[in-house]
């Protein structure tokens, strides 16, 4: 039997440790086909870039934020896929640009 509470606790612990122990952070922006804009704060982990914070600004102006403190809701979730800026349509942005959206 799958222990969903244990899996969620392990997931939260993983993303929290990445976020709290990061010494290097990368920030990106990308747009989707519906007119929404995605913002990511990612940290290196084992050669991959893992999103520790993610914000979506929908075309209707709604802001959805995800991190280890709020992994998912009815609208979406913190991506569990590594970011690959060379392959994904992501644009590097400054930490200030990310923070401006995140703290909105």
WOZITA-V654390 format. One line per field, one symbol per residue. ss: DSSP state (~ for helix, > for strand, _ for the rest). phi: phi as a letter, one per 30 degrees, with the letter a starting at -180 (. if undefined). burial: b if it has 24 or more other C-alpha atoms within 12 Angstrom, else e. Layout:
ss=???
phi=???
burial=???
This chain:
ss=___~~~~~~~~~~~~~~~~~~____>>>>>>_____>>>>>>>>>__>>>>>>>>>>_____>>>>>__>_>____>_____>_______>>__~~~~~~~~__
phi=.dcddddddddedddddeddcdcbbbbbbbccdcjdbcbbcbbdahicccdcbbbbcdddidcbbbaddadaaddaadeccddbedcddccdbddddddedecd
burial=eeeeeeeeeebbeebbebbeeeeebbbbbbeeeeeebbbbbbbbeeeebbbbbbbbbeeeeeebbbbbbbbeeeeeebbbeebeeeeeeebbeeeeebeebbee
